[in-house]
Amino acid sequence: MPRTQKSEAPAAPSGALPDIRIHPMTVPVEFNDLTDVVRSYDADTLAAGVQRGGDVVVYATSAVVHPLDPAHPRPRLTGALRDSQGRTLSFACPDSAQALVRYLRGREGRPILLAGRLISRGETWLLTAPEPVAGKWLGKMRPVYAVPQKTYEAQINRVDDSESGSYLASARVQNVYRENVLGKLRRNIPRCVEAIITKGLKTNGGLRAALGHEHAARPHQRLAQLLTDMHFPQSAAHAQEASERLDHVAAVCMLLDSMERAAASRQQLLERRYKPCGLAPEAAQMGYLPYARLMAQVLPFGLTAEQLDAVASALEAIDSGVPMRAMLIGDVGSGKTAVFGVIVRALLFGGARVAVLLPGITLARQVHRNLAGWLPEFTTAFIAGDSAPPDHTAQLCVGTTKMLSQTSRGFQAVLVDEQQKFSRNRREALMGDRAHLLEITATCIPRSQALVESGQIHVLRLQQCHVNKDIRSRIHAQNEWSVVLEAIDRTIAAGGQVAVIFPARDATSVRRSSGIDTVDVSLLSLMDNAEFWMSRYPGLVRMCHGARTDEENDQALCDMMSGTAKVLLSTTMIEVGVDLPGLRHILIMQPDRFGLSQLHQLRGRVARAGGVGYCDLYLPVEVNKKVRARLEYFCDTFDGFALASFDLANRGGGDITSSGHKQSGTLPNNPFPDREVSVQALEKASAALQAEYFGSECASTFRIAGPNPAARQLTRGIPNDTAD
């Protein structure tokens, strides 16, 4: 993996700059803001530096280095800087930093320039991880590049003025790499421009979407100026603006092929004699919102305005003459089943044959019971498990993946509930030519989320929850096991029920990378822990997992619903389609083994009828910072769409082209692989491409609710993790 460093150490005392081969598409991934120079160490000046973010360049007239503590297992260099008025500022390094010692000794009688992060400790101030700064960068934005791993390893062995493990040695590699990049820009920028135009943007539509109509006629000049701005920004605002423009160009390159295919496919569909199945003529005559109200009258309850708007939007897309590709997104309790039930009714009245695909028998049976009750005028078939042979004349088929082998397929409309549970092949296998596809989920898989956020799927979003509930999510480490058990005891004593979710049914082990070491980590299995729970709560524990029969699992759930049982031990099979009104507490063992979508669905089982609920995440072993951050984000976020956006930002959107099957990972055709393209850039690029290929009346951008986790801070300084 590329390694990003942040500043430069002093140059080697002798020898020419090593020559490194630089890829023409290399661009900065972030910047060091060296425009803030602290020359006076008075309290007001230092406080202002901290308020501006803490990343500063300190100007000193002299320095004092404190002796290292030989008894310390990891000696850290400390000392003090002095300004022209004789005031002092302490500094601290994360290691012995002998290269810094040599630099300071060599600067006696001359000005000292150190970059670092300024922090306050009560009435004192500290500069952390100080690094020498070349005078040419003083007052400027300094680019930071992702150094390829092989290049880093080769260069770190050449460092001759500091210890190879020191932060200053890593900075030295970044300095060498930076000088190589900047020294070869005159040759590489034209190559980069040519590659973007010929391999990325390619068409006039792509050029206009990326650069705007006013600049598309001179793309070489425009792109060359953009790349120059990226490597030599004049200010933090200029760096941010150039980064956003570059990301927009990259996003257009990434989406262009998919948009061209979508436009060609749309044109072919429009030119065909036979159009997809539409609605009854009354829909267009009445208007789609009044028709949605008419179709919803069959329900034993009324729909909210939000639900009716979602139905009407789907009906309009179905009646457009082009096969609908839509995603119904809503958290647990938002009423998704009622919405797609009304859509199914409208499709059936239009003469369509409809299939509803679900991931499990329990959920499929529940949905079939609901739809059959709401739609008595239509024939329905249930196809799952050991069900009877299906009625191939049924207008509505509801079931699991058994439908893939038990039906004639060729449906005019396919609805896929809990779409994150299926591969793309399975989601689309039941579709006939020119069929409508509606996928339903609370949290999209990364590829679907990327399609949603890039505007390539029609979005129906439900944000209102129809009960008031407060679910409190918490992370517990190994030494807090007693705290977890006490919380469960309180829940049961108060009359509530608890579900304990395990990542595996039987004992197993996997290999997981943990930093630089690879260790065996045993999964906590349900069967290995069942005896503990049964002895702690005798007669109150039930189990639910895939090795048991449907009848045994149904009985366990019935005991929970009736209140006979208080604790349910389960795998993720209760993730969807299980409604336990008395469930107030869920304990998820080893949550790092679950995806955010699974965690969110499991949390959604709690407090279904409203009120206070608890979701505890128990970590029996320490996890790395990235995993911890993911779990903390989960605990702080209850919006499934925001969680899916976070998953997209961290895992990538896969291949979102029309023929793509990769569900996650880096998007294709990114001309700048070192940079992560933000969700906002994809949104903007999608809107621009839609305007080019479908007309401005078709261009739309889907906005994300809440903060965007993919957005990153482009101007950074020295990390604040070096002081004792």
C-alpha positions in Angstrom: 0.0 0.0 0.0 1.2 3.5 -0.7 2.6 5.3 2.3 1.9 9.0 2.9 4.4 11.0 4.8 4.0 14.6 5.9 7.2 16.6 6.0 10.9 16.6 5.0 13.9 15.9 7.2 17.3 17.6 6.6 19.0 16.6 3.4 21.8 14.1 3.4 25.1 15.7 4.0 26.5 14.5 0.7 25.5 12.9 -2.6 23.2 13.8 -5.4 19.4 13.5 -5.2 18.4 9.8 -6.0 16.6 9.5 -9.3 13.2 7.9 -8.9 10.9 6.8 -11.7 7.7 8.9 -11.4 4.3 7.9 -13.0 2.9 10.7 -15.1 -0.5 10.5 -13.3 1.1 11.2 -9.9 -0.7 14.1 -8.1 -0.8 15.3 -4.5 -3.0 13.4 -2.0 -2.9 16.2 0.5 -0.9 19.3 1.5 1.1 20.7 4.4 0.0 24.2 5.1 3.3 26.1 5.9 1.8 29.5 5.4 1.4 30.1 9.2 4.8 31.1 10.5 5.1 31.7 14.3 8.0 34.1 15.0 6.9 35.3 18.5 6.2 32.9 21.4 3.9 35.1 23.3 0.7 33.5 24.6 -1.6 35.3 22.2 0.3 34.3 19.1 0.6 30.6 20.3 -3.1 30.5 21.2 -4.0 31.8 17.7 -1.8 29.1 16.2 -3.7 26.4 18.1 -7.1 27.9 17.2 -6.2 27.8 13.5 -5.6 24.0 13.7 -2.2 23.8 15.3 -0.2 23.1 12.2 2.5 25.8 12.1 6.1 26.6 11.1 8.1 27.9 14.0 10.9 30.4 13.5 13.6 30.2 16.2 16.9 32.0 16.7 18.4 29.2 18.8 17.6 25.8 20.4 18.4 23.8 23.5 18.4 19.9 23.4 17.8 18.0 26.6 19.8 14.9 27.3 18.1 11.6 26.5 17.1 9.3 29.3 19.2 6.1 28.9 16.9 4.2 31.2 13.8 4.8 29.1 13.0 1.8 26.8 12.2 4.3 24.0 14.0 7.6 24.5 12.3 10.6 23.1 14.1 13.8 22.3 12.9 17.0 24.0 14.1 20.5 24.1 13.3 24.2 23.8 13.3 26.8 21.1 14.0 30.5 21.6 12.6 33.5 19.7 14.2 36.9 19.1 12.8 38.2 22.3 14.2 35.4 24.4 10.9 33.6 25.0 11.0 29.8 24.8 8.8 27.1 23.3 9.2 23.5 24.3 9.3 20.7 21.7 8.9 16.9 21.9 9.7 14.2 19.3 8.3 10.7 19.0 11.7 9.1 19.1 15.4 10.0 19.7 15.4 12.1 16.4 19.2 12.2 16.2 18.9 13.8 12.7 17.1 16.7 14.3 20.0 17.1 16.9 22.5 17.3 14.1 20.4 19.8 12.2 20.0 22.1 15.3 23.8 21.9 15.9 24.5 22.8 12.3 22.2 25.8 12.6 24.0 27.6 15.4 24.1 31.3 14.7 21.5 30.9 11.9 17.7 30.9 11.8 15.9 27.6 12.6 12.7 26.6 10.8 10.7 23.7 12.2 7.2 22.4 11.1 5.0 20.7 13.6 1.8 20.7 15.5 1.3 23.2 18.3 -0.7 22.0 21.3 -1.6 23.7 24.6 -1.2 22.1 28.0 -2.9 24.5 30.5 -0.7 27.6 30.4 2.2 25.9 28.6 2.7 25.2 24.9 4.4 22.3 23.1 5.5 21.8 19.5 5.2 18.1 18.6 7.1 16.1 16.0 9.2 19.0 14.8 10.7 18.6 11.4 13.2 20.9 9.6 11.7 22.9 6.7 13.5 24.0 3.6 13.4 27.8 3.3 11.9 27.6 -0.2 8.6 26.2 1.3 8.3 28.9 4.0 4.9 30.5 3.7 3.7 28.1 1.0 1.5 25.0 0.5 3.7 22.0 0.3 2.3 19.0 -1.7 2.4 15.5 -0.2 2.5 12.4 -2.4 1.6 8.8 -1.9 5.0 7.0 -2.1 4.7 3.5 -3.6 5.6 0.8 -1.2 8.5 -0.6 -3.2 9.9 2.9 -3.7 9.6 3.6 0.0 11.4 0.4 0.9 14.2 1.1 -1.5 14.7 4.7 -0.4 14.5 4.1 3.3 17.6 1.9 3.1 19.5 4.8 1.5 18.8 7.3 4.3 22.2 8.0 5.8 21.5 10.9 8.2 18.9 9.4 10.5 17.8 6.1 12.0 15.7 4.1 9.5 12.9 3.7 12.0 12.7 7.4 12.8 9.8 9.6 11.7 12.5 11.9 10.2 13.7 9.1 8.0 10.2 8.6 6.6 10.0 12.3 6.0 13.3 12.2 4.2 11.9 9.7 1.8 8.8 11.9 1.2 11.2 14.8 0.6 13.2 12.9 -2.0 10.1 11.6 -3.7 8.6 15.1 -3.8 11.6 16.6 -5.4 11.6 13.9 -8.1 7.9 14.6 -8.8 8.3 18.3 -9.1 11.5 18.0 -11.0 9.8 16.0 -13.7 6.6 17.9 -14.1 7.6 19.7 -17.3 7.8 16.2 -19.0 5.0 14.5 -17.1 2.2 17.1 -17.2 1.7 16.8 -21.0 1.7 13.0 -20.7 -0.9 13.2 -18.0 -3.1 15.6 -20.0 -2.9 13.4 -23.0 -3.8 10.3 -21.0 -6.8 12.0 -19.4 -8.2 13.2 -22.8 -7.6 10.0 -24.8 -8.2 7.3 -22.2 -10.5 9.0 -19.7 -12.7 11.7 -21.1 -12.5 10.4 -24.7 -15.7 12.1 -26.0 -16.9 15.6 -26.5 -19.6 14.9 -23.9 -17.0 13.8 -21.4 -14.9 16.9 -22.0 -17.9 19.2 -21.6 -19.0 17.4 -18.4 -15.5 17.5 -16.9 -14.4 21.0 -18.0 -17.5 22.9 -18.8 -18.7 24.1 -22.2 -16.5 27.2 -22.1 -13.3 25.2 -21.6 -14.0 22.0 -23.6 -12.7 23.5 -26.8 -9.2 23.9 -25.2 -8.9 20.8 -23.0 -5.1 20.6 -23.1 -4.6 24.1 -21.8 -7.3 23.8 -19.2 -6.0 20.4 -17.8 -2.4 21.5 -17.8 -3.3 24.6 -15.7 -5.3 22.4 -13.3 -2.4 20.0 -12.8 -0.1 23.0 -12.2 -2.5 24.4 -9.6 -2.5 21.0 -7.9 1.3 20.8 -7.6 1.8 24.5 -6.7 -1.3 25.8 -4.9 -1.0 29.4 -3.6 -3.1 28.9 -0.5 -5.2 26.4 1.4 -8.4 27.6 -0.3 -6.6 27.3 -3.7 -5.5 23.8 -2.9 -9.0 22.8 -1.9 -10.5 24.3 -5.1 -7.9 22.6 -7.3 -8.5 19.3 -5.6 -12.3 19.5 -6.1 -11.8 20.3 -9.8 -9.4 17.4 -10.2 -11.7 15.0 -8.4 -14.5 16.1 -10.7 -12.4 15.3 -13.7 -11.6 11.9 -12.2 -15.2 11.2 -11.4 -16.3 12.0 -15.0 -13.7 9.5 -16.2 -15.0 6.9 -13.8 -18.6 7.3 -14.8 -18.3 8.0 -18.5 -18.4 4.4 -19.8 -21.3 3.5 -17.7 -23.2 6.7 -18.7 -22.6 6.0 -22.4 -23.8 2.5 -22.1 -26.9 3.7 -20.2 -27.6 6.2 -22.9 -27.2 3.6 -25.7 -29.4 1.2 -23.8 -32.0 3.8 -23.3 -32.0 4.7 -26.9 -32.4 1.0 -28.0 -35.3 0.6 -25.6 -37.0 3.7 -26.9 -36.6 2.4 -30.5 -38.1 -1.0 -29.8 -41.6 -1.8 -30.9 -42.5 -3.5 -27.6 -42.2 -1.4 -24.5 -42.0 -2.6 -20.9 -45.2 -3.3 -19.1 -46.8 -0.2 -17.9 -49.8 0.7 -15.6 -53.5 0.7 -16.2 -54.6 3.7 -18.3 -56.3 5.2 -15.3 -53.0 5.9 -13.6 -51.9 8.6 -16.1 -55.5 9.9 -16.4 -55.9 10.4 -12.7 -52.3 11.4 -11.9 -49.9 9.2 -10.2 -50.3 10.5 -6.7 -54.1 10.1 -6.7 -53.7 6.7 -8.3 -51.2 5.7 -5.5 -53.9 6.7 -2.9 -56.4 4.5 -4.8 -54.1 1.5 -4.8 -53.4 2.0 -1.1 -57.0 1.8 -0.1 -56.7 -2.0 0.2 -54.3 -1.7 3.2 -55.7 -2.0 6.7 -53.9 1.3 7.6 -53.2 4.6 5.9 -49.9 5.5 4.3 -48.0 8.7 5.2 -47.4 11.5 2.7 -43.8 10.3 2.4 -44.8 6.8 1.6 -47.4 7.9 -1.0 -44.8 10.2 -2.6 -42.5 7.2 -2.9 -45.2 5.0 -4.5 -46.2 7.8 -6.9 -42.6 8.3 -8.0 -42.2 4.6 -8.7 -45.5 4.5 -10.6 -44.4 7.4 -12.8 -41.1 5.6 -13.5 -42.9 2.4 -14.4 -45.2 4.2 -16.8 -42.4 6.1 -18.6 -41.9 3.5 -21.4 -38.4 2.6 -20.1 -37.7 -0.3 -17.7 -37.4 1.1 -14.2 -34.3 0.5 -12.2 -35.1 1.8 -8.7 -34.0 1.4 -5.1 -36.4 1.7 -2.1 -34.2 2.7 0.9 -35.6 2.9 4.3 -34.6 2.0 7.9 -36.3 -0.7 9.9 -39.8 0.6 10.8 -40.1 3.0 7.9 -42.9 1.0 6.2 -41.1 -0.4 3.1 -43.3 -3.5 2.9 -46.5 -1.4 2.6 -44.9 0.8 -0.1 -43.8 -2.0 -2.3 -47.0 -3.8 -1.7 -48.9 -0.9 -3.2 -46.5 -0.8 -6.1 -47.1 -4.6 -6.7 -50.8 -4.0 -6.7 -50.5 -1.3 -9.4 -48.3 -3.5 -11.5 -50.7 -6.4 -11.3 -53.6 -4.1 -12.3 -51.4 -3.1 -15.3 -51.2 -6.8 -16.4 -47.6 -7.5 -15.2 -46.5 -10.8 -13.8 -44.5 -10.0 -10.7 -41.9 -11.8 -8.6 -40.9 -10.8 -5.1 -37.5 -12.3 -4.0 -36.6 -12.6 -0.3 -33.5 -13.9 1.5 -35.1 -16.3 4.0 -38.1 -18.6 4.5 -39.4 -16.8 7.6 -39.4 -13.4 5.9 -40.7 -14.8 2.6 -43.6 -16.5 4.4 -44.4 -13.2 6.3 -44.4 -11.1 3.1 -46.4 -13.7 1.2 -49.1 -13.7 4.0 -49.3 -9.9 3.9 -49.5 -9.6 0.1 -52.0 -12.4 -0.3 -54.2 -10.7 2.3 -53.9 -7.3 0.6 -54.4 -8.6 -3.0 -57.2 -11.2 -2.8 -58.2 -10.5 -6.4 -54.9 -11.9 -7.8 -53.5 -15.5 -7.7 -50.3 -15.8 -5.6 -47.7 -18.6 -5.3 -45.3 -19.2 -2.4 -42.0 -20.8 -3.5 -39.5 -21.5 -0.7 -38.1 -24.5 1.1 -40.3 -27.6 0.9 -43.3 -25.7 -0.4 -45.6 -27.4 -2.9 -44.8 -27.2 -6.6 -45.6 -23.7 -7.7 -48.6 -22.6 -9.8 -46.9 -21.4 -13.0 -50.0 -19.4 -13.9 -49.9 -17.3 -10.7 -49.7 -13.6 -11.3 -47.6 -13.0 -8.2 -44.8 -15.3 -7.0 -43.2 -14.7 -3.6 -40.3 -16.8 -2.3 -36.6 -17.4 -1.8 -33.9 -18.3 -4.4 -35.8 -21.5 -4.9 -37.8 -19.5 -7.5 -34.7 -19.4 -9.7 -35.1 -23.1 -10.4 -38.9 -23.6 -9.8 -40.4 -20.9 -12.1 -40.3 -20.1 -15.8 -38.8 -16.7 -15.0 -39.6 -14.0 -17.6 -41.4 -11.8 -15.1 -42.3 -8.3 -16.2 -41.4 -6.9 -12.8 -39.1 -8.2 -10.1 -38.9 -6.8 -6.5 -35.9 -7.9 -4.4 -36.2 -7.3 -0.6 -33.0 -7.1 1.4 -31.0 -6.7 -1.8 -27.7 -6.7 0.1 -28.2 -10.4 0.6 -28.0 -11.3 -3.1 -25.4 -11.2 -5.8 -26.2 -9.2 -8.9 -26.8 -12.3 -11.0 -29.4 -13.6 -8.5 -31.1 -10.2 -8.2 -31.6 -10.0 -12.0 -32.0 -13.7 -12.9 -35.9 -13.6 -12.8 -36.2 -10.6 -15.0 -37.6 -11.0 -18.5 -36.7 -8.6 -21.4 -37.6 -5.0 -20.6 -38.5 -5.9 -17.0 -38.8 -3.5 -14.2 -36.5 -4.0 -11.2 -37.2 -2.6 -7.7 -34.6 -3.3 -5.0 -35.4 -2.8 -1.3 -33.0 -2.3 1.6 -32.1 -0.4 4.7 -28.4 -0.3 3.9 -27.1 -0.8 0.3 -24.0 -2.8 -0.6 -21.2 -0.5 -1.8 -21.8 -1.1 -5.5 -25.5 -0.3 -5.2 -24.7 2.7 -3.0 -22.3 4.0 -5.7 -25.0 3.6 -8.3 -27.5 5.5 -6.1 -25.1 8.3 -5.3 -24.0 8.6 -8.9 -27.6 9.1 -10.1 -27.8 5.9 -12.1 -30.7 4.4 -10.1 -34.0 5.9 -9.4 -34.2 6.4 -5.6 -37.2 6.1 -3.4 -36.2 7.0 0.2 -38.2 6.7 3.4 -36.8 8.6 6.3 -39.6 8.6 8.8 -39.8 6.0 11.5 -43.4 5.3 12.7 -42.5 4.6 16.3 -40.5 6.6 18.8 -37.4 4.7 19.9 -34.1 5.4 21.5 -31.5 2.7 20.9 -28.2 3.2 22.8 -25.2 1.6 21.1 -22.1 0.9 23.1 -18.7 -0.8 22.6 -17.2 -3.0 25.3 -13.7 -4.4 25.6 -12.6 -7.7 27.1 -12.2 -6.3 30.6 -15.8 -5.0 30.5 -17.5 -8.4 30.3 -19.0 -8.1 33.8 -20.5 -4.8 32.8 -22.1 -6.4 29.8 -23.6 -9.2 31.9 -24.9 -6.7 34.5 -26.7 -4.7 31.8 -28.3 -7.9 30.5 -29.4 -8.8 34.0 -31.1 -5.4 34.4 -32.9 -5.8 31.1 -34.3 -9.2 32.0 -35.2 -8.0 35.5 -37.2 -5.2 33.9 -39.2 -7.6 31.8 -37.3 -7.2 28.6 -35.7 -9.8 26.3 -32.2 -10.2 25.0 -30.7 -11.6 21.8 -27.0 -12.7 21.8 -25.6 -12.8 18.2 -22.5 -14.9 17.4 -20.4 -14.7 14.2 -20.3 -18.5 13.8 -22.4 -21.5 14.8 -19.6 -24.0 15.4 -16.0 -23.5 16.5 -13.7 -22.3 13.8 -10.8 -20.0 13.3 -9.6 -17.6 10.7 -6.4 -15.8 10.0 -6.5 -12.0 10.4 -3.9 -9.4 9.8 -3.2 -7.3 12.8 -0.6 -4.7 12.1 2.5 -6.4 10.9 1.8 -9.7 12.5 -0.6 -12.4 11.3 -2.4 -14.2 14.2 -5.0 -16.9 14.7 -8.2 -15.5 16.1 -10.9 -17.9 17.1 -14.4 -16.9 16.3 -16.8 -17.1 19.3 -19.3 -19.7 18.3 -22.9 -20.2 19.5 -22.5 -23.9 20.3 -19.4 -23.4 22.4 -21.0 -20.7 24.5 -24.5 -22.1 24.7 -23.9 -23.9 28.0 -22.7 -20.7 29.7 -25.9 -18.9 28.9 -28.2 -21.8 29.7 -26.6 -22.2 33.1 -26.8 -18.5 33.8 -30.5 -18.3 32.8 -31.9 -21.8 33.2 -35.1 -22.5 31.3 -35.1 -19.0 29.7 -32.7 -19.6 26.8 -33.5 -20.6 23.2 -31.3 -21.1 20.2 -31.8 -20.2 16.5 -29.4 -21.2 13.8 -29.1 -22.8 10.4 -28.4 -26.3 11.6 -31.8 -26.6 13.2 -35.0 -27.4 11.4 -37.5 -24.7 10.4 -39.9 -26.0 13.0 -37.3 -25.8 15.8 -36.3 -22.3 14.8 -40.0 -21.2 14.6 -40.7 -22.7 18.0 -37.7 -20.8 19.5 -39.1 -17.5 18.0 -42.6 -18.4 19.2 -41.3 -18.9 22.8 -39.7 -15.4 22.6 -42.8 -13.8 21.2 -45.0 -15.4 24.0 -42.5 -14.4 26.7 -41.7 -18.0 27.7 -38.1 -17.4 26.8 -36.0 -14.3 27.7 -32.7 -14.9 25.9 -32.2 -15.9 22.3 -28.8 -17.2 21.1 -28.6 -16.8 17.3 -26.4 -16.3 14.3 -27.3 -13.6 11.8 -30.3 -15.6 10.6 -32.5 -13.2 12.6 -31.0 -10.2 10.8 -34.0 -9.7 8.6 -37.7 -10.7 8.8 -37.9 -11.4 12.5 -40.2 -9.3 14.7 -39.8 -9.8 18.5 -41.8 -7.1 20.2 -40.3 -7.7 23.6 -36.6 -7.5 22.5 -35.0 -4.7 24.3 -31.3 -5.6 24.2 -29.0 -7.1 21.7 -25.5 -8.2 22.4 -23.3 -8.7 19.3 -20.2 -10.8 19.9 -17.1 -9.9 17.9 -18.8 -7.1 15.9 -15.6 -6.6 13.9 -16.6 -9.8 12.1 -19.8 -8.2 10.7 -20.4 -5.6 8.1 -22.1 -2.3 8.9 -25.2 -3.4 7.0 -25.5 -6.5 9.2 -24.9 -4.6 12.4 -27.5 -2.0 11.4 -30.1 -4.7 10.6 -29.4 -6.5 13.8 -29.8 -3.3 15.8 -33.1 -2.8 14.0 -34.5 -5.9 15.8 -34.5 -3.9 19.1 -37.4 -1.9 20.4 -39.5 -2.5 17.3 -42.6 -1.2 19.2 -40.7 1.9 20.4 -39.1 3.0 23.7 -35.5 2.5 24.9 -33.3 -0.3 23.6 -29.7 -1.3 23.9 -27.1 -2.6 21.3 -23.9 -3.8 22.9 -20.8 -4.6 20.9 -18.4 -6.9 22.7 -14.8 -7.1 21.5 -12.9 -10.0 23.2 -9.7 -9.0 21.5 -8.2 -5.6 20.6 -8.9 -4.4 17.1 -6.9 -1.9 15.0 -7.7 1.8 14.8 -9.6 1.6 11.5 -11.9 -1.1 12.7 -12.5 0.8 16.0 -13.3 3.9 14.0 -15.8 1.9 11.9 -17.6 0.6 15.0 -17.6 4.0 16.7 -19.2 5.5 13.6 -21.8 2.8 13.7 -22.6 3.6 17.4 -23.0 7.3 16.6 -25.1 6.8 13.4 -28.6 5.5 13.1 -29.2 6.4 9.5 -28.8 3.3 7.3 -28.1 5.5 4.2 -25.3 7.3 6.0 -23.8 4.0 7.1 -23.9 2.7 3.5 -22.2 5.9 2.4 -19.5 5.3 5.1 -19.1 1.7 3.8 -18.8 3.0 0.2 -16.2 5.5 1.3 -14.1 2.9 3.0 -14.6 -0.1 0.8 -15.1 1.5 -2.6 -18.1 1.1 -4.9 -16.8 -1.8 -7.1 -17.6 -1.8 -10.8 -20.7 0.3 -11.4 -20.6 -0.1 -15.2 -23.6 -1.8 -16.8 -21.8 -5.1 -17.1 -20.0 -4.8 -13.8 -20.3 -7.5 -11.1 -17.7 -6.4 -8.5 -19.7 -5.4 -5.4 -17.0 -3.3 -3.7 -13.5 -2.0 -4.2 -12.0 0.8 -6.3 -14.1 2.2 -9.1 -12.7 1.6 -12.6 -11.0 4.1 -14.8 -9.8 6.4 -12.0 -6.9 8.3 -13.7 -5.4 9.2 -10.3 -5.3 5.9 -8.3 -3.6 7.5 -5.4 -6.6 9.8 -4.7 -10.0 8.7 -3.3 -12.8 10.4 -5.2 -15.4 11.8 -2.8 -19.2 11.1 -3.0 -19.8 14.8 -3.7 -17.5 14.6 -6.8 -19.5 11.5 -8.0 -22.8 13.4 -7.5 -21.6 16.4 -9.4 -20.1 14.3 -12.2 -23.2 12.3 -12.6 -25.4 15.4 -12.9 -23.1 16.8 -15.5 -23.0 13.6 -17.5 -26.8 13.1 -17.3 -27.3 16.6 -18.6 -25.0 15.8 -21.6 -26.5 12.4 -22.4 -30.1 12.7 -21.3 -30.8 16.4 -21.4 -31.0 18.8 -18.5 -34.5 17.8 -17.7 -33.3 14.3 -16.8 -30.2 15.4 -14.8 -30.6 14.9 -11.1 -28.3 14.5 -8.2 -29.1 12.5 -5.1 -28.1 14.3 -1.9 -26.9 12.5 1.2 -28.5 13.4 4.5 -26.1 14.3 7.2 -22.3 14.7 7.1 -20.4 12.9 4.4 -17.8 10.5 5.8 -16.0 10.4 2.5 -15.0 14.0 2.6 -11.4 14.4 3.7 -9.3 17.3 5.0 -6.8 18.2 2.3 -4.5 20.4 4.3 -2.8 18.6 7.2 0.2 19.1 9.3 2.1 17.0 11.8 -0.1 14.4 13.8 -0.6 15.2 17.4 0.4 11.8 18.7 4.0 12.3 19.7 4.1 13.9 23.2 4.2 11.9 26.4 
